[in-house]
Amino acid sequence: MICAAQVPCGAATKKVEQETGTTLTPVSEESSVTDVLGKVVSGEADAGLVYVTDVKAAGTKVQAIPFPESAQAVNTYPIAAVRTGKNKDLAGAFIEAVTGPDGQRLLRGAGFGTP
């Protein structure tokens, strides 16, 4: 079970295929990583390709199988304030919280890497 090519997790799947030199032949392609994970958790699928963060969130309901090539299939999530925003102070405080030590610690704990 994998994500469809047109969604971010599907693009990551394509990168994994390239890096590993394999071609996956999934039973289905889902529109989101949560759909893939949900089918694995519910027993509708034996396995699925999902993000580390989703595996961590699922706790003991799934087992992760790490592989080194996954490091080449990383999604980047930028953070920025909208120039025309009405709450610039709040936006700045949010960015500071996310990029600061506590925010980075929480993100690492959820499985996110550092920039």
Secondary structure, DSSP 8 states (H G I E B T S, - for coil): -EE-TTSHHHHHHHHHHHHHT-----S-EESSHHHHHHHHHHTS-S-----HHHHHHHGGGS-----GGGGGS---------TT-S-HHHHHHHHHHHHSHHHHHHHHHTT----
